[in-house]
Amino acid sequence: PYTTLFRSSEFWTNMDYEFGAGYARVLAGDLVLGSLGNMTALEALEAGVAPKDVWLAVCETQDIPEVRRLGPDREPRR
């Protein structure tokens, strides 16, 4: 389970990593997320839904394996 703070920048980093920078924007604007009231990812973010919840809804809808839901490996912040 994902319990850390998750910013909108991390949402976009994960989207770009998983789907590619160009397609991530298209997907965020077109993919309807039933678990978020039939909003797109962009609509959900604009409505104030937590970026983590939007990311996980995208993952669920797109059948992203759990091992990839944490996004790319990154060096820890100091």
DADA-V356188 format. One record per residue. N is the residue number from 1. RES is the residue in one small letter. PHI is phi as a letter, one per 40 degrees, with the letter a starting at -180 (* if undefined). PSI is psi in whole degrees, -180 to 180 (999 if undefined). Layout:
N,RES,PHI,PSI
N,RES,PHI,PSI
This chain:
1,p,*,145
2,y,c,111
3,t,b,-3
4,t,c,163
5,l,c,138
6,f,b,113
7,r,c,165
8,s,c,-32
9,s,c,-36
10,e,c,-35
11,f,d,-50
12,w,c,-35
13,t,c,-46
14,n,c,-42
15,m,c,-48
16,d,c,-42
17,y,c,-43
18,e,c,-39
19,f,b,-9
20,g,g,144
21,a,d,-42
22,g,c,-48
23,y,c,-29
24,a,d,-41
25,r,c,-40
26,v,c,-48
27,l,c,-44
28,a,c,-30
29,g,c,-17
30,d,b,-33
31,l,c,120
32,v,c,128
33,l,b,101
34,g,d,-36
35,s,c,-13
36,l,b,37
37,g,g,30
38,n,g,33
39,m,c,158
40,t,c,170
41,a,c,-43
42,l,c,-44
43,e,c,-42
44,a,c,-44
45,l,c,-44
46,e,c,-30
47,a,c,-4
48,g,g,10
49,v,c,139
50,a,d,132
51,p,d,-37
52,k,c,-43
53,d,c,-36
54,v,c,-46
55,w,d,-47
56,l,c,-34
57,a,c,-41
58,v,c,-46
59,c,d,-45
60,e,c,-46
61,t,c,-35
62,q,c,7
63,d,f,43
64,i,c,127
65,p,d,148
66,e,d,-36
67,v,c,-20
68,r,b,0
69,r,c,-12
70,l,c,-6
71,g,g,-175
72,p,c,152
73,d,c,134
74,r,b,154
75,e,c,139
76,p,c,146
77,r,c,149
78,r,b,999
